[in-house]
Amino acid sequence: MRCVIARFPFDLVKSEVVAKMKGVKPEPVTGEYVIIGRHHYPVKQVGEVITRQDRRDFSAGEVTRALTRLGFTCRPAPGTEPAPIERNAVETAAAQLGGAPEQG
């Protein structure tokens, strides 16, 4: 798959990414991460390994988009996922229409 990271084009293949990350010890996850095999790698670490560029040259979003398109599972930083708002169907529809549900 062709992608652009830090203004440079790359042809990435999922199996090649897996091969490059084999034997690389994952750093502690503090931000967005990708699951490769049984390991959780920070996306910036993976980006640095597969592009051989300094991680300051690209954003986590660029690498996340590329890895997601390749079929890897990417996740946001731990603890940053918003809590789901539980609503029933009537409350959801009312919120979308800008009104309050009728009390009955």
C-alpha positions as CSV (number, residue, x, y, z in Angstrom):
1,M,0.0,0.0,0.0
2,R,1.3,3.4,-0.9
3,C,1.2,6.1,1.8
4,V,2.9,9.3,2.7
5,I,4.5,9.8,6.1
6,A,6.3,13.1,6.9
7,R,6.0,14.1,3.2
8,F,7.9,11.0,2.0
9,P,6.1,8.2,0.0
10,F,6.3,4.6,1.3
11,D,5.1,1.3,-0.1
12,L,4.1,-0.6,3.0
13,V,3.1,-4.3,3.2
14,K,1.6,-5.7,6.4
15,S,3.9,-8.8,6.4
16,E,7.0,-6.5,6.0
17,V,5.9,-4.3,8.9
18,V,5.5,-7.5,11.1
19,A,8.9,-8.7,10.0
20,K,10.6,-5.3,10.8
21,M,9.0,-5.3,14.3
22,K,10.0,-8.8,15.1
23,G,12.5,-8.8,17.9
24,V,11.9,-5.1,18.7
25,K,11.1,-4.6,22.4
26,P,8.0,-2.5,22.8
27,E,8.4,0.8,24.7
28,P,6.0,1.7,27.4
29,V,2.7,2.8,25.9
30,T,1.8,6.4,26.8
31,G,-0.1,7.5,23.7
32,E,-1.7,5.9,20.7
33,Y,-0.6,2.3,20.2
34,V,-0.8,-0.5,17.6
35,I,-1.2,-4.2,18.2
36,I,1.3,-6.3,16.2
37,G,1.2,-9.9,17.1
38,R,0.9,-10.2,20.9
39,H,2.7,-6.9,21.5
40,H,1.4,-3.3,22.0
41,Y,3.8,-0.8,20.4
42,P,3.5,3.0,20.5
43,V,2.7,4.1,16.9
44,K,5.6,6.6,17.0
45,Q,8.0,3.7,17.7
46,V,6.6,1.6,14.8
47,G,6.8,4.7,12.5
48,E,10.4,5.2,13.4
49,V,11.3,1.6,12.7
50,I,9.4,1.3,9.4
51,T,10.4,4.7,8.0
52,R,13.8,5.1,9.5
53,Q,13.0,8.7,10.2
54,D,13.2,10.6,13.5
55,R,9.8,10.4,15.3
56,R,9.7,14.2,15.5
57,D,9.3,14.3,11.7
58,F,5.8,12.7,11.6
59,S,2.7,12.6,13.7
60,A,1.1,9.7,15.4
61,G,-2.0,10.3,13.2
62,E,-0.1,9.7,10.0
63,V,1.3,6.4,11.2
64,T,-2.0,5.3,12.7
65,R,-3.9,6.0,9.4
66,A,-1.3,4.0,7.5
67,L,-1.3,1.1,9.9
68,T,-5.1,1.0,10.1
69,R,-5.3,0.9,6.3
70,L,-2.9,-2.1,6.3
71,G,-5.2,-3.9,8.7
72,F,-3.5,-3.4,12.1
73,T,-5.6,-2.7,15.2
74,C,-4.7,0.8,16.5
75,R,-6.0,2.2,19.8
76,P,-6.0,5.6,21.4
77,A,-3.9,6.4,24.5
78,P,-5.0,4.4,27.6
79,G,-7.6,6.4,29.6
80,T,-8.5,8.8,26.9
81,E,-11.5,7.0,25.5
82,P,-14.7,8.9,26.3
83,A,-17.2,7.1,28.5
84,P,-20.2,6.0,26.4
85,I,-23.4,7.8,27.0
86,E,-26.2,5.4,27.6
87,R,-29.5,6.5,26.1
88,N,-32.6,4.7,24.9
89,A,-33.8,5.1,21.3
90,V,-36.3,7.9,22.2
91,E,-33.7,9.9,24.0
92,T,-31.2,9.5,21.2
93,A,-33.7,10.6,18.6
94,A,-34.8,13.5,20.7
95,A,-31.2,14.6,21.2
96,Q,-30.5,14.4,17.5
97,L,-33.6,16.5,16.7
98,G,-32.8,19.0,19.4
99,G,-35.8,18.4,21.7
100,A,-36.5,16.6,24.9
101,P,-38.4,13.3,25.0
102,E,-42.0,13.5,26.0
103,Q,-42.8,12.3,29.5
104,G,-45.7,9.9,29.6
